[in-house]
Amino acid sequence: MPKDSSKGATAVSKSGRLFTLRYDTRTILVPRPQSYQFATQQARKHFKSIGEKGVIFRTGEVDAFPGQTVEVTEDIWVDVIDSITSLEVVKMNDSAEDLAVVQRAPALPKAESLDGQAEEALEKRERITVTFAGWSRGVQDVTFTCYLTTRLGTLFRAYCARTGRCEEDFRFIFAAARMAAHETVGRYVLAFEGPYVIDVTPVQNGGKPIIYVWTPQPRQVSVNLSLIPQWEFSALYPVAPIIATKNIQGTGQSATWEVATRDDGTLLDKATGLEVSYLFWEAHTTKALRGKLDSPPVSRPSSPAPTAEAFDPVNASLSDEDSVLLRVADMTPYLDACLRALGLHVAARSDFITYWLPSLLKHEYVALRFVPQESYEQAAPLTVSPAPDVVVRVFMIFQGVSPDEVGSWSAAQARAGDDVALWRRVVGLAAEDQLQDKSLSRVLEWGGMEVLA
């Protein structure tokens, strides 16, 4: 049925349950995407040929433009999404022709938030050159010509289309400030003389840390997890309130689960009523800091002052001196042996390896190490009450190594032949494995992070 587009009509809500995404010859029903990021996730999930390429969204249902197909950008998303029922998905190619829109687009209207002095400067310096500088390994440098009134979201999407990456993979920093997609280029650069360089910092994710809690008898247990400001929660399960908390580094986050342990090892979350095998959390890095990270106090007030350097998720690194290097073909048996030595039971080992396997398989060689528990505790303090008899926190970091760099990892290659028990000493665990002693109250956590820098 033709759409009624009365003259002068404004956006009218059509926010029912049904919404469609169309790509190529397929049209599918999806939940109404209330954010640009969710729409992008749905497009990549259901239209596999898009892969990690950037996408744009178009619609012909905007009442103010009858008969026209217009692009719906992230900047206008919330104003439009409830007034339409479908979007066309278009994959962005990384050709210069597709990216030229950034260079030849007409200047956008001046941002209303700019003062008179800024507007005068805009008239004098309408077009500029901006370079996205990737200071980390594997992050490309790209230069664009744009207008001072160009929205940063347009530049971010063009950069990601050129590099074949997702916008969510990066933080964009100028003059030590994180840039917001809805702002104009001029908002950030007008106070500075060129050249204009935007630092591109990869977002690193702490992937699937999960927490098991076992007690000899069923009991009520409180589990509190805190994060320093260098990373923040991206997911919790069961869902729990995220609270801003102060620490020596600034304002971090914390979350608390109140659970009942059971004889079969499962947990009952009191807030949601969910029965779960473990508690799940995930986090992503928030900002890059210069220099070493100060060691914040550990979570237990009675604990002695930490002697190990705090783990910094933003500046996590591996070297020939502290890691092992393996061909990815040899990775799974080595990793299983390491996790067994660290006390992980069969299900935990299987979950760990299968979770990280797709990331590992992207590389021909992989360097890895396990973070000392005392260092990791300072970045993600964990407090369990009543206090358990045994706490084991296993956190692995790894990075891909190209074949032409293997020669720089000779010690790490040799170390891969050592007894995997070395990782118990590195993590700081007792020689005797107490995780299997069911007469004790025990907590086991495992997680990891791929280092992209």
Residue, then its C-alpha position, 0 to 999 in steps of 0.5 A: m500500500p502506498k505510504d501517505s505523505s501529507k504535505g507539511a507532515t512531521a515525524v509520526s510514530k510508527s514504533g510498533r513491534l514489526f521492523t524490517l532490514r533489507y539487503d540485496t535480495r533479502t528482507i528480514l524482520v528484526p527488533r526495532p533498532q533504537s540505536y545505530q550500533f544495534a542496527t549495525q550489529q543486526a545487519r552484520k549478524h543476518f547478512k553475513s556477506i557484509g562481514e566487518k565492512g562499514v554500512i550505511f542505512r537508507t529509507g524512503e519513509v521520511d515524511a519531510f522528503p516524499g519520494q526520496t531515499v535518504e541516508v539515516t546517520e547516527d546523528i539523526w537516528v533517535d529523531v527518525i527511527d520511531s517514524i519509519t518501519s524499514l531500512e535498506v542496508v548498504k555495504m560501504n566499500d573501501s574504494a576512494e570513490d566511495l570515500a570521496v563523499v567526505q571530500r566533496a560533500p557541501a558544508l553542513p549548516k553551522a552547529e548552533s552551539l558554536d559562538g560568534q568567534a568560532e563561526e567567523a573562524l569557520e568562514k576563514r578556514e572552511r576546508i582542512t586536512v585531517t589525518f587519522a594516525g594509528w599509533s598501534r600496530g595494525v592500525q592504519d593512517v588515513t588522511f581526508t579533506c573535509y569541512l570544519t562543519t563536517r560531523l565527526g561521525t561521517l569521518f569516523r565511518a569513512y575511516c572505518a570503511r577505508t580500513g575495513r574495521c568497525e567504529e566500535d573497535f576504536r576510540f578517536i582522540f584529539a588533544a587528549a580529548r575523546m571525540a564525539a561523533h555528533e560534534t563537528v570537526g571545528r568544535y575540536v580543531l578551531a583552537f589549534e593550528g594544523p596539521y590536525v592529527i586524530d589519534v586512533t586507539p583500538v578498544q581492547n576487550g576483556g573477553k568473557p571473564i566468568i566467576y564460579v563460586w562453590t561452597p561445601q554447603p549451600r549458603q548466601v554469598s555476596v560477590n562484588l567486582s570493581l574496575i579501575p577507570q581504564w576499563e568499564f563494563s560492557a556486559l553483566y549476566p545476571v544483569a546487575p546495577i553498575i555503580a560509579t566508585k572512587n579509587i586512586q585512579g579516579t572514578g571506576q565502576s563496581a557491580t554486586w551479585e547476591v547469590a545462593t550457592r547450591d550443592d550441584g555447583t549452580l547459583l541462584d541470583k537473588a535479584t533476578g531469580l535466574e539459575v546460572s552456572y557462573l557469573f559473567w562479565e565483560a569490559h572494554t578499555t576506555k582511554a589511553l594513559r601515559g606512563k605507568l599505572d599507579s597501584p591502587p589498593v586491593s579489595r580486601p582492607s586487611s591485605p598487605a600492600p601490593t608488590a607487583e605492578a598493577f595490570d593496565p588493560v589499556n597498555a597491556s603488552l607482551s614481550d620475548e621475556d615474559s611470554v611463549l610463542l607458538r604456531v597457532a596449530d600447536m595452540t590448543p593442546y598447549l593451552d589445555a595443558c596450561l589451564r589444567a595446570l592452573g586448576l581449571h576443570v574440564a568444562a572451564r577449559s573447554d569453554f575458555i578454549t572455544y571462546w578464544l579459538p576464533s580470535l587465535l585462528k586469525h593468526e599464524y603465530v600467537a604470543l601469550r602469557f598469564v597475568p600475575q593474580e596480584s597484578y590483575e587484582q589491582a585492575a579488577p578487585l574482587t571481594v567475596s563475602p563470606a571470604p572463600d578459602v581459595v581464590v584463583r583468577v586466571f587472565m590470559i593476554f595474547q597477540g598475533v605475531s606475523p611470520d617476519e617478526v618471529g625472529s624477535w621472539s626466540a626466548a618465547q619460542a624456547r619457553a614454550g617447551d618448558d613445563v607448563a607448571l611455570w604458569r602456576r608460579v607466574v600467576g602466584l598459585a600455591a604448589e598444591d591445587q586446592l580448587q578440587d577440594k570440595s570441603l573448601s569454599r572456592v572461587l575460580e575466575w577465568g578470562g582473557m584479552e587480545v592485545l591489539a597494540 
